[in-house]
Amino acid sequence: MKKISVAIWVVLAAALSMTAAASARHAQATAPQAGVAPVSAEATVRCRAKSLGIMAPLTGPAAFLGQEQLSWARFAVRNFNRQKRTGFRIVLGDSQLSASLARTVGRQFIANRNIMGVIGGSTSQSVISSAGLFKNAGLAAVSGSATRVDLTNGQFPTFFRVVPHDGLQAPRIATFVATNLRANHVVLIDSQDDYSTALAAGIEPLLKARNVRVDRESVSATATDFSSIVTRMPNDVDVAIFATQTASAAQTLSQQLREQGKKAVVFGTDGAYSPSQYRPVNGYVSSFANDLHFVDAAEDVVTAYNSFSGNKTFGTFGPPTYMATWVLLQAMDAACRDKKITRREVTRFVKTTNVPSILGGRVRFTARGDVVGAKFYVFHVTNGTYRLVG
């Protein structure tokens, strides 16, 4: 089997060949005509030096997530610029885990006329608070991690995501917990944000339909101590499902369960996937993408990223953001073929995306901005070591 490692280069080559074909098709149309002044080389340079904004939690309790995404976004921009001889750049926007900060970042991006697209938002609440602004500005936003189902119900027509939504995560978790773990009693915890409350609400009835007893708990998104929840947790609880966006919270819950002698294992949702922070003695986590470390065909991708980043630790947040960035870069490059670019033109090109992915398969979007054909994965974590189990 050929390595999708070449996938970075496959993506690049595919985009390059499409550009060449498009250039040939447009050669006659773009040739100088009598009485029409040609577009200057300076205009071409300006078009190919536009920017992308990245909206992510670059600081705060979910910084592990945002910094991984930023690193992979920079990796994508570096690769794209080298191959296409463009000069696209990234502008940082730190949303932390705050909806109000995300809205502020969104306004800043809109005011920056060089920004032609947005990578993110990373979290569902950041999308909810900013995507309406981007809609009015005609600004495409492509997320590599926002999974709340109703983000793509038609209310945000310039929002896209390269990962599946929680309408797939909820049944994946419920089926695994009930069937594979054979749980009879579950505590389901949300962290009081737009992502976790919706996901927990989707998981609960699916577990009950499988005759699993479900107790509900709710904690603040910034909570760092769960000992009171653990204390009142019945001894017969098999699994504590924690819908959280902070891996450190899932780790703390797992530690406090062991300290109090409870048998329940933690099952973290996609926000908990972090080999550097969520390292339980025994636990589980779901994710919207496979970990490239477990994909033999992605060996060269991992090697290239390690060389670029200086061997930074990464999990499943970075590679989807690579593809989100790539989608926007390709759309911007396509828009620049006539030596000028608008945000609405970039959005139109994003809608027609069809490129090979470093995650396997291709990135294509439904009419509402969901990626076609993606799924959730389940990992078993033993003493900090991750293993794909479903």
DAVEN-V909337 format. One line per field, one symbol per residue. phi: phi as a letter, one per 20 degrees, with the letter a starting at -180 (. if undefined). psi: psi as a letter, one per 30 degrees, with the letter a starting at -180 (. if undefined). Layout:
phi->???
psi->???
This chain:
phi->.fefgfggffgffffffffffffffegffefgdgndfffffffffffecfcdeddbfecnfdfgfffffffffffffgfffffdldcfcddeceelddfffffffgfffffefeedacepffdffffgedffffgfemefccedaedggffdeofcfddcbecfeffefgfffgffffefelfdccdddddlcffffffffffgfffffdmefcddcbcffdfccdfffffefgfefecdedecdcffffffgffffffemeefdedeegfefbfececffbacbdbfbfeffddgfegffffffgffemmffbcdefgffgffffgffffffffefembbcfffggfffgegbcfdfeomcecdffdnefenebedccedclneebfca
psi->kkkfefeefeeeeeeeeeeeeeeeegeeefkklkfkklkleeeeeeeggllkkkjliflafgfeeeeeeeeeeeeeeeeeeeefhlhklkkkjjfbhkeeeeeeeeeeeefjffkflkjaleleeeeefffeeeeffgjkkjkgfkfkegfhgffifgklkglllffeeefeeeeeeeeefhkfkkkjklhhleeeeeeefeeefeeefghkkkkklklkfgkgkgeeeeegkkfgkekjkjjlgjeeeeeeeeefeeeggkfkkkjkafffjjffejilejalkllfllkffgjefgeeeeeeeeeefhhkklcgeeeeeeeeeeeeeeeeeefffgglkleeeeeeeeegkilkkfflaljlklfggkkkgllllkkkkjhfkkkkf.
